[in-house]
C-alpha cells in the first residue's frame, strides 16, 4: 500500500468519523443544558450542587469557588469536573477560558469522549431528580445538610447561569414540578395543589436576570459550551425554602 493510499484511507475514515463525533457532542450538550436549566432556580441549583458534590467527591463550597473562578454554569462545570478528574486543574481550565476558549474547546483539546460524557450527564440528571425528590420529602433535613456542608445557595451564582433558552427552562420547570408533586403524593399532602401556575413558578428572575448572587469578586471568563450569550430568564420554579 502506497503512502498516498494510506493518506486517502485516513482522510476518508476521518471524514466518516466526524459526523458521529459531532452527534455525540450534541447529545452530551443536550444533557448538559438540562443541568444548567435546572440550576436556574434556587431549589434546583441546590439539588444540582448536591449531586455534583456526590458525583465527583468535591465539597459543595469548593464547587461554588470553582464557579466563581471560572464563571461556568453548572452544565459547563460538569465538563470541567470531568476534566479535573482526568488530571487538569481548575486553575488551568480558568486560564484557558480567560484566553478566549469555551469549555467545549478545552474539552476537545483534552480529547474528551463525548459519547461517555453524554452517558454520564444523563445519569447525573437522573441523580438530580432523585435529590429533588429527597428535598421535597425532607426540607428541614435538607436545610440542616446545607448548614453542615457550609453551603448557601444565595452565594452560588454566576452570569452564565442565564445562558439557557426559555424552552429549556420550561422543560426544567416540568421536571421540578413533577418531583414536587410526587413527593406531595408520597406524604399524602395537598399543600401546593391549590397554587396557580404563576404562584408555583415564582422567585426566579430576581437572581438570574441580574447574573446571580456572587460570593465575592467578579464573574469569571466561562460560559456555555458554545460561548454564546443567554436569554433573560422568565419567572421560575420555586425559590429558596
C-alpha positions, 0 to 999 in steps of 0.5 A, a space after each residue: 500500500 502506497 503512502 498516498 493510499 494510506 493518506 486517502 484511507 485516513 482522510 476518508 475514515 476521518 471524514 466518516 468519523 466526524 459526523 458521529 463525533 459531532 452527534 455525540 457532542 450534541 447529545 452530551 450538550 443536550 444533557 448538559 443544558 438540562 443541568 444548567 436549566 435546572 440550576 436556574 432556580 434556587 431549589 434546583 441549583 441546590 439539588 444540582 450542587 448536591 449531586 455534583 458534590 456526590 458525583 465527583 467527591 468535591 465539597 459543595 463550597 469548593 464547587 461554588 469557588 470553582 464557579 466563581 473562578 471560572 464563571 461556568 454554569 453548572 452544565 459547563 462545570 460538569 465538563 470541567 469536573 470531568 476534566 479535573 478528574 482526568 488530571 487538569 486543574 481548575 486553575 488551568 481550565 480558568 486560564 484557558 477560558 480567560 484566553 478566549 476558549 469555551 469549555 467545549 474547546 478545552 474539552 476537545 483539546 483534552 480529547 474528551 469522549 463525548 459519547 461517555 460524557 453524554 452517558 454520564 450527564 444523563 445519569 447525573 440528571 437522573 441523580 438530580 431528580 432523585 435529590 429533588 425528590 429527597 428535598 421535597 420529602 425532607 426540607 428541614 433535613 435538607 436545610 440542616 445538610 446545607 448548614 453542615 456542608 457550609 453551603 448557601 445557595 444565595 452565594 452560588 451564582 454566576 452570569 452564565 447561569 442565564 445562558 439557557 433558552 426559555 424552552 429549556 427552562 420550561 422543560 426544567 420547570 416540568 421536571 421540578 414540578 413533577 418531583 414536587 408533586 410526587 413527593 406531595 403524593 408520597 406524604 399524602 399532602 395537598 399543600 401546593 395543589 391549590 397554587 396557580 401556575 404563576 404562584 408555583 413558578 415564582 422567585 426566579 428572575 430576581 437572581 438570574 436576570 441580574 447574573 446571580 448572587 456572587 460570593 465575592 469578586 467578579 464573574 469569571 471568563 466561562 460560559 456555555 459550551 458554545 460561548 454564546 450569550 443567554 436569554 433573560 430568564 422568565 419567572 421560575 420554579 420555586 425559590 429558596 425554602 
